[in-house]
Amino acid sequence: MNEERKARINRLKWHCRRALLELDLVFDRFWERHEGDLDAQGEAALESLLELQDHELWALVSGREVTDDPQQAAMIERLREVSPLANFE
């Protein structure tokens, strides 16, 4: 991993630190499984999701809300795959 990419990933990881424990757990697992395979499109989608407030982001991850953005929707699916807490039914 080159230095520029490493810096971007570290910045994203920092922004993934949330006040909501449920989101912290999801992001911890996400980074454990997907740090090496996150592409530029995934980085952009994650960055746009991280601009949301915690309660808005959790509503998307837990399935209570949906997004119209296809890139965000794809990233939300990746987050749901690792979520120990979200109820998707």
C-alpha positions as CSV (number, residue, x, y, z in Angstrom):
1,M,0.0,0.0,0.0
2,N,1.5,3.4,-1.0
3,E,1.8,6.2,1.5
4,E,-1.0,8.3,0.0
5,R,-3.5,5.4,0.1
6,K,-2.4,4.5,3.6
7,A,-3.0,8.1,4.7
8,R,-6.5,8.1,3.2
9,I,-7.4,4.8,4.9
10,N,-6.1,6.1,8.2
11,R,-8.2,9.3,7.8
12,L,-11.3,7.2,7.0
13,K,-10.6,5.0,10.0
14,W,-10.4,8.0,12.2
15,H,-13.7,9.3,11.0
16,C,-15.3,5.9,11.6
17,R,-14.8,6.5,15.3
18,R,-18.4,7.3,16.4
19,A,-20.2,8.1,19.6
20,L,-22.7,5.3,19.0
21,L,-21.3,1.9,20.2
22,E,-23.2,0.0,17.6
23,L,-21.5,1.9,14.8
24,D,-18.1,1.5,16.4
25,L,-18.6,-2.3,16.4
26,V,-19.7,-2.4,12.8
27,F,-16.7,-0.3,11.7
28,D,-14.2,-2.3,13.7
29,R,-15.4,-5.5,12.0
30,F,-15.6,-3.8,8.6
31,W,-11.9,-2.7,8.8
32,E,-10.8,-6.1,10.0
33,R,-12.4,-7.7,6.9
34,H,-12.2,-5.1,4.2
35,E,-9.2,-2.8,4.7
36,G,-7.2,-4.5,2.0
37,D,-10.0,-4.7,-0.6
38,L,-11.5,-1.2,-0.3
39,D,-11.3,0.5,-3.7
40,A,-11.5,4.2,-4.5
41,Q,-15.3,4.0,-5.2
42,G,-15.8,2.3,-1.8
43,E,-13.7,5.0,-0.1
44,A,-15.9,7.7,-1.7
45,A,-19.1,5.9,-0.6
46,L,-17.8,5.4,2.9
47,E,-16.7,9.0,3.1
48,S,-20.1,10.3,2.1
49,L,-21.8,8.0,4.7
50,L,-19.4,9.3,7.4
51,E,-20.8,12.8,6.8
52,L,-24.1,11.7,8.3
53,Q,-25.0,12.1,11.9
54,D,-24.7,8.8,14.0
55,H,-28.5,8.3,14.3
56,E,-28.9,8.8,10.5
57,L,-26.1,6.4,9.7
58,W,-27.4,3.7,12.1
59,A,-30.9,4.0,10.6
60,L,-29.3,3.1,7.2
61,V,-27.2,0.3,8.5
62,S,-30.0,-1.2,10.6
63,G,-32.4,-1.0,7.7
64,R,-34.9,1.4,9.2
65,E,-34.1,3.9,6.4
66,V,-32.9,3.5,2.8
67,T,-30.7,5.6,0.5
68,D,-31.3,6.4,-3.1
69,D,-27.6,6.6,-3.8
70,P,-26.4,3.3,-5.3
71,Q,-22.8,3.7,-4.1
72,Q,-23.9,4.4,-0.6
73,A,-26.4,1.4,-0.8
74,A,-23.5,-0.9,-1.8
75,M,-21.4,0.3,1.1
76,I,-24.3,-0.1,3.5
77,E,-24.6,-3.7,2.3
78,R,-20.9,-4.3,3.1
79,L,-21.4,-2.8,6.6
80,R,-24.5,-4.9,7.2
81,E,-22.5,-8.1,6.3
82,V,-20.3,-7.5,9.3
83,S,-22.9,-6.0,11.7
84,P,-23.4,-8.0,14.8
85,L,-26.4,-5.8,15.9
86,A,-28.4,-4.6,12.9
87,N,-31.8,-6.1,12.5
88,F,-32.5,-6.3,8.7
89,E,-36.0,-7.8,8.8
